Amino acid sequence: MARREQTIACTLTGGDLAAQAERWRRLRNRAGIARVEVADGLRLAFGDESGVEGALQALIAVENECCPWARWEVLREGDRLIMQATSSGAGVATLHSMFVQVEHVDGLDP
């Protein structure tokens, strides 16, 4: 049986999509440290400040629902929280196009 390619699309629309983007923007402005494209996706590093882990968990819970073509998770590495999103095929290129406003990459290993 031939394998079907997964559709790369977000199920959020209108106000929900705008609200999710705004929540990401606020968290990146508050605690964002780094953005690194990796072979299978994207990693964003955040300072481990009060409330950041809970905010990240809430954001990726939405992402896992609306963008199931990628795997979204929060990892802890030292004094940083890492949002890691991974996919395959066209999903990787889509992840690489996301969150481009965060450019500082000091000390984040892929």
C-alpha positions as CSV (number, residue, x, y, z in Angstrom):
1,M,0.0,0.0,0.0
2,A,1.4,3.4,-1.0
3,R,2.1,5.9,1.8
4,R,0.1,9.1,1.7
5,E,1.8,12.4,2.3
6,Q,0.4,14.2,5.4
7,T,-1.3,17.5,4.6
8,I,0.8,20.4,5.9
9,A,-1.8,22.9,7.1
10,C,-2.9,24.6,10.3
11,T,-6.5,24.1,11.3
12,L,-6.7,27.4,13.2
13,T,-8.5,30.2,11.4
14,G,-9.2,33.9,11.8
15,G,-9.2,35.1,15.3
16,D,-7.8,31.9,16.8
17,L,-4.8,31.9,14.5
18,A,-4.1,35.6,15.2
19,A,-4.5,35.0,19.0
20,Q,-2.0,32.1,18.9
21,A,0.5,34.1,16.9
22,E,0.2,36.9,19.4
23,R,0.8,34.6,22.3
24,W,3.9,33.3,20.6
25,R,5.1,36.8,19.8
26,R,4.6,37.9,23.5
27,L,6.5,34.9,24.9
28,R,9.4,35.3,22.4
29,N,9.7,39.0,23.2
30,R,9.6,38.3,27.0
31,A,11.9,35.3,27.2
32,G,13.1,34.2,23.8
33,I,16.8,33.5,23.5
34,A,17.5,31.6,20.3
35,R,16.1,30.1,17.1
36,V,17.9,27.2,15.4
37,E,16.8,25.3,12.3
38,V,17.8,21.6,12.6
39,A,17.6,18.8,10.0
40,D,14.1,17.6,11.1
41,G,12.6,20.9,12.3
42,L,13.1,23.8,14.6
43,R,14.3,24.6,18.1
44,L,13.4,27.8,20.0
45,A,15.2,28.5,23.3
46,F,13.7,30.5,26.1
47,G,14.9,31.7,29.5
48,D,13.6,29.6,32.3
49,E,11.8,32.5,33.9
50,S,8.6,32.3,36.1
51,G,5.6,31.3,34.0
52,V,7.5,30.5,30.8
53,E,7.3,26.7,31.0
54,G,3.5,26.9,31.6
55,A,3.1,29.3,28.7
56,L,5.1,27.1,26.4
57,Q,3.2,24.0,27.4
58,A,-0.1,25.8,26.7
59,L,1.2,27.0,23.3
60,I,2.4,23.6,22.2
61,A,-0.8,21.9,23.3
62,V,-2.6,24.1,20.7
63,E,0.1,23.4,18.1
64,N,-0.2,19.7,18.6
65,E,-3.9,20.0,17.9
66,C,-3.9,22.4,15.0
67,C,-0.7,21.3,13.3
68,P,-0.5,17.5,13.8
69,W,1.9,17.1,10.9
70,A,4.6,18.1,13.4
71,R,5.6,16.9,16.8
72,W,5.8,19.8,19.3
73,E,7.4,19.4,22.7
74,V,9.1,21.3,25.5
75,L,12.6,20.2,26.7
76,R,14.7,21.5,29.5
77,E,18.4,22.0,28.8
78,G,20.4,23.6,31.6
79,D,18.9,26.9,32.4
80,R,16.9,27.0,29.2
81,L,13.5,25.7,28.0
82,I,13.5,24.4,24.4
83,M,10.5,24.3,22.2
84,Q,11.3,21.6,19.7
85,A,9.1,21.0,16.7
86,T,10.0,18.1,14.3
87,S,8.5,16.8,11.1
88,S,9.4,15.2,7.8
89,G,9.2,16.0,4.2
90,A,7.5,19.3,3.4
91,G,6.8,19.8,7.1
92,V,10.5,20.5,7.8
93,A,10.5,23.4,5.3
94,T,7.3,24.7,6.9
95,L,8.9,24.6,10.4
96,H,12.0,26.4,9.0
97,S,9.7,29.2,7.8
98,M,8.2,29.8,11.2
99,F,9.3,32.1,14.0
100,V,11.8,33.9,11.9
101,Q,11.8,37.0,14.1
102,V,14.0,35.2,16.7
103,E,17.5,35.3,15.2
104,H,20.0,35.3,18.2
105,V,21.5,31.8,18.4
106,D,24.4,31.9,20.9
107,G,25.0,28.6,22.6
108,L,22.0,26.6,21.4
109,D,23.1,23.2,20.2
110,P,21.0,21.5,17.5
